[in-house]
Amino acid sequence: MSLQYIFDLSSQIWNELGQPTSISTGYITGKILSSGFLGKLGTMLDNSWYIDAVSGIVPDLLDSEQAIVIQLVEMDYYVNAYQNALGVGSSAVLYVSLAEGDSRLTRTNQVDIAKFYKDLQKDTWERIRLLVNDYKLNKSTVQSVDWPTIGNYPNWGAGNFGRGGNIGF
């Protein structure tokens, strides 16, 4: 997966999040290319990736893996937004609107904003869980112990497969 593709994926994620000012495409790209992020993805999917200076992420991410990457980055954004809404970060939203005409100032309830981001975080985690389940189901293969399969391995057991003989288990 080339570095240019990762930059494009970062732009796509940033646009899907509504182009927030609290993060940039560079932040998202750095997040995706971090060893901790790829390690977390590898742990979730029982796989491993590494960063090559020329090729980017090696081996290339499949479409299903990219969908999980997008959700993980979105989850990270929602966690940070949740914390910022509660004042944990430095960019907490204090006001929704200001008006100069008849001096109207509308305050926001930070707890409601935090709940909103917490709900988005929970929904995103559920999507990640479903995507990981689908990924693992699609990666699993059917194992067969029927006669044609066993017959191809004559060294198993006594060679009298399927006819009452020892099949070597």
MARGU-905874 format. One record per atom (N, C-alpha, C): residue in three letters; x, y, z. Coordinates in steps of 0.02 Angstrom, whole numbers, plus 50000, padded with zeros to 5 digits. Layout:
AlaXYZ ...
end
This chain:
Met500434994250000 Met500005000050000 Met500455006150000 Ser500445009849946 Ser500895015549938 Ser500745021149988 Leu501245025250000 Leu501155030850045 Leu500635035750018 Gln500615036649952 Gln500115041049922 Gln499415038449936 Tyr499325031949933 Tyr498675028949947 Tyr498485030150020 Ile498965029750065 Ile498835030950136 Ile498635038250147 Phe498965042950111 Phe498775050050116 Phe498065051050091 Asp497885047750036 Asp497205048250009 Asp496695045350057 Leu496865039650088 Leu496425036650138 Leu496335041250198 Ser496865044650218 Ser496825049450273 Ser496365055250256 Ser496415057650194 Ser495965063050172 Ser495245060850171 Gln495135054650149 Gln494455051850149 Gln494165051550220 Ile494565049150267 Ile494345048650336 Ile494195055550364 Trp494635060350351 Trp494555067250375 Trp493905070250348 Asn493765068950284 Asn493145071450254 Asn492535068050285 Glu492575061550297 Glu492015057850327 Glu491865060350398 Leu492375062750432 Leu492285065450500 Leu492005072550499 Gly491945075450439 Gly491685082250433 Gly492225087550435 Gln492825085750416 Gln493395090350414 Gln493495094150480 Pro493565090450535 Pro493635093850600 Pro494295097750604 Thr494265103250640 Thr494865107450648 Thr495325104650702 Ser495085100150743 Ser495495097450797 Ser496005092350774 Ile495915089650714 Ile496415084950686 Ile496525086750613 Ser497065084050585 Ser497225085450516 Ser497345078850480 Thr497415079150414 Thr497565073150376 Thr498265070550395 Gly498715075050412 Gly499385072950434 Gly499355068950499 Tyr498925071150545 Tyr498835067450607 Tyr498565060350593 Ile498065060050548 Ile497765053550531 Ile498285049050497 Thr498675051850451 Thr499195047950418 Thr499695045350469 Gly499915049650514 Gly500375047450566 Gly500085042050610 Lys499435042650624 Lys499095037650664 Lys499105030850629 Ile498925030850565 Ile498905024650527 Ile499595021450521 Leu500105025650512 Leu500785023050502 Leu501155021550567 Ser500835022650624 Ser501185021350687 Ser501205013850701 Ser501745011750732 Ser501825004550746 Ser501305002250797 Gly501105006550843 Gly500595004650892 Gly499925003350859 Phe499755007550810 Phe499125006750774 Phe499125000350733 Leu499654999250696 Leu499694993050656 Leu499734986850701 Gly500054987550759 Gly500074982050807 Gly499384980450834 Lys498994985650849 Lys498314984650873 Lys497894981250819 Leu497964983650757 Leu497604980550701 Leu497814973350693 Gly498464972050696 Gly498714965150689 Gly498464960550743 Thr498414963150804 Thr498164959150860 Thr497424957550850 Met497054962350826 Met496334961250815 Met496214956150760 Leu496624956350708 Leu496504952250648 Leu496964946150643 Asp497364944850693 Asp497844939350691 Asp498284939650629 Asn498574945450618 Asn498984946650559 Asn499534951450579 Ser499994952950534 Ser500514957850549 Ser500694961850487 Trp500864968150498 Trp501074972650445 Trp501694976350468 Tyr502064979050421 Tyr502624983350439 Tyr502644989150390 Ile503024994250408 Ile503085000250367 Ile503745000050329 Asp503695000850264 Asp504285001250220 Asp504325008450194 Ala504925011250192 Ala505005018250172 Ala504765019450100 Val504795014450058 Val504605015349988 Val503885012849977 Ser503735007050003 Ser503095003849988 Ser502535005850035 Gly502685008850091 Gly502165010450140 Gly502015004450184 Ile501375002750190 Ile501184997050232 Ile501264990650191 Val501614985750219 Val501744979450186 Val501514973850232 Pro501154968950209 Pro500824968450143 Pro500244973350138 Asp500004974250077 Asp499454978850065 Asp498844976950107 Leu498474982050128 Leu497854980850165 Leu497304978950117 Leu496924973850133 Leu496344971950094 Leu495784977050107 Asp495264976950066 Asp494704981550075 Asp494394980750145 Ser494314974550167 Ser494014973350233 Ser494464976050289 Glu495124975550279 Glu495594978150329 Glu495584985850329 Gln495524988750270 Gln495474996050265 Gln494844998650299 Ala494294995050293 Ala493674997050327 Ala493774997150402 Ile494144992450428 Ile494284992150500 Ile494744997950520 Val495234999450477 Val495695005050491 Val495295011550495 Ile494835012550449 Ile494425018650449 Ile494035019150514 Gln493735013650535 Gln493345013750597 Gln493785014950658 Leu494385012150659 Leu494835013150715 Leu495045020450721 Val495185023650664 Val495375030750666 Val494785034950689 Glu494175033350664 Glu493585037050686 Glu493475036150761 Met493585030050785 Met493505028750857 Met493995033050897 Asp494615033450874 Asp495115037550908 Asp494885044850909 Tyr494605047350855 Tyr494365054250853 Tyr493795055250903 Tyr493335050550906 Tyr492765051150953 Tyr492995050951026 Val493485046751040 Val493755046451108 Val494065053251127 Asn494455056151081 Asn494765062651095 Asn494245068151101 Ala493735067951058 Ala493205073051061 Ala492815072451126 Tyr492695066351148 Tyr492355065051211 Tyr492745068051269 Gln493395066751270 Gln493815069351323 Gln493865077051320 Asn493905079851260 Asn493935087051254 Asn493285090351277 Ala492725087151263 Ala492085089951283 Ala492025090251359 Leu492355085751393 Leu492335085751466 Leu492895090151496 Gly493285093251452 Gly493815097651477 Gly494475094251489 Val494535087851469 Val495165084251479 Val495695087151433 Gly495505088951372 Gly495965092051324 Gly495925099551329 Ser496265102851285 Ser496295110151288 Ser495785113551243 Ser495455109751199 Ser495005112951151 Ser494275111351166 Ala494065111951228 Ala493365110551246 Ala492905115851215 Val492335113551189 Val491855118151160 Val491435121051216 Leu491445127651222 Leu491065130851276 Leu490425134151251 Tyr490425136351188 Tyr489845139951162 Tyr489665137351094 Val489005136851081 Val488785134651016 Val488695140650970 Ser488385145950995 Ser488275151650952 Ser488345158150991 Leu488555163150957 Leu488605169950984 Leu488245174450935 Ala487865179250960 Ala487525183950917 Ala487675190950942 Glu487755195550897 Glu487905202350917 Glu487285206550920 Gly486785205050877 Gly486165208950872 Gly485855210350939 Asp485495206750969 Asp485205207851035 Asp485595204151089 Ser486235203451079 Ser486695200251126 Ser486455193451150 Arg486455188851105 Arg486255182051123 Arg486875177651127 Leu486935174051180 Leu487495169451192 Leu487195162751214 Thr487335157551176 Thr487055150951193 Thr487615146451218 Arg487545144251278 Arg488045139751308 Arg487845132551292 Thr488335128451288 Thr488205121351278 Thr488315117651343 Asn487975112251348 Asn488075107951406 Asn488625102951386 Gln489195103551417 Gln489765099251399 Gln489615091951411 Val489205090351459 Val489035083351473 Val488635080451415 Asp488175084451387 Asp487785082151329 Asp488225080951268 Ile488695085451258 Ile489165084551202 Ile489585078251213 Ala489805077251274 Ala490205071351289 Ala489795064951279 Lys489155065151299 Lys488725059251288 Lys488635057851214 Phe488575063151174 Phe488515062351101 Phe489125058751073 Tyr489725060951092 Tyr490325057651067 Tyr490415050651096 Lys490195049651158 Lys490225043051188 Lys489775038151150 Asp489185040451130 Asp488735036251090 Asp489035034651022 Leu489355039550991 Leu489695038350927 Leu490255033350936 Gln490615033850992 Gln491155029251007 Gln490885022151015 Lys490335021351051 Lys490035014651060 Lys489795011750994 Asp489475015950952 Asp489245013550887 Asp489825011450843 Thr490365015350845 Thr490955013750805 Thr491275007250830 Trp491305006350896 Trp491595000150923 Trp491174994150901 Glu490524994850899 Glu490094989350876 Glu490224987850803 Arg490304993050761 Arg490474991950690 Arg491144988450684 Ile491634990450725 Ile492294987150723 Ile492224979850741 Arg491834978450793 Arg491734971550815 Arg491434967350758 Leu490934970050725 Leu490604966450670 Leu491084965550611 Leu491464970850594 Leu491944970250539 Leu492484965150554 Val492724964950615 Val493234960050634 Val492944952950631 Asn492334952050655 Asn492014945550650 Asn491944943350578 Asp491704947750535 Asp491644946050463 Asp492314944450433 Tyr492824948350451 Tyr493494947150424 Tyr493734940150443 Lys493664938450507 Lys493894931950530 Lys493494926250500 Leu492844927250492 Leu492434922050460 Leu492634920950388 Asn492784926350352 Asn492984925750282 Asn493684922850275 Lys494104923650326 Lys494774920750324 Lys494794913350342 Ser494274910950376 Ser494274903950395 Ser494104899650335 Thr494364893650336 Thr494234889050280 Thr493914882650307 Val493564879450265 Val493234873250283 Val493754867650283 Gln493744863650335 Gln494184857850339 Gln493784851650322 Ser494064847350282 Ser493694841550260 Ser494074835150280 Val493704830150301 Val494004823650315 Val493624818250277 Asp493384819950218 Asp493024815050177 Asp493524810450142 Trp493274805350108 Trp493694800250077 Trp494194803050027 Pro494004807649981 Pro494504810149933 Pro495084813749968 Thr494944817350022 Thr495474820850057 Thr495934815950092 Ile495644811350129 Ile496044806550166 Ile496404801850118 Gly496074800050063 Gly496364795550014 Gly496994798349983 Asn497074804949983 Asn497674808049955 Asn498274807550001 Tyr498164805150062 Tyr498704804650111 Tyr498754797350134 Pro499034792950092 Pro499044785850108 Pro499484784050168 Asn499894788550191 Asn500324786950248 Asn499964787650314 Trp499354790150313 Trp498964790750375 Trp498684783850391 Gly498824781250448 Gly498524774950470 Gly498744768950430 Ala498304764050427 Ala498474757650395 Ala498334757450321 Gly498054762750293 Gly497914762750222 Gly497234759850205 Asn496844757750254 Asn496194754750242 Asn495654759850262 Phe495694765850234 Phe495254771250255 Phe494534769950233 Gly494074771450277 Gly493364770950260 Gly493094763950258 Arg493504758950271 Arg493274752050267 Arg493394748550333 Gly493334752250387 Gly493414749250453 Gly494124749150477 Gly494594751750439 Gly495294751650459 Gly495474757550503 Asn496084757650526 Asn496334762950567 Asn496484769050524 Ile496204774750541 Ile496344780650500 Ile496904784850529 Gly497224782450580 Gly497824785750605 Gly497714791550652 Phe497154792150681 Phe497034797750728 Phe497144795550798 
end
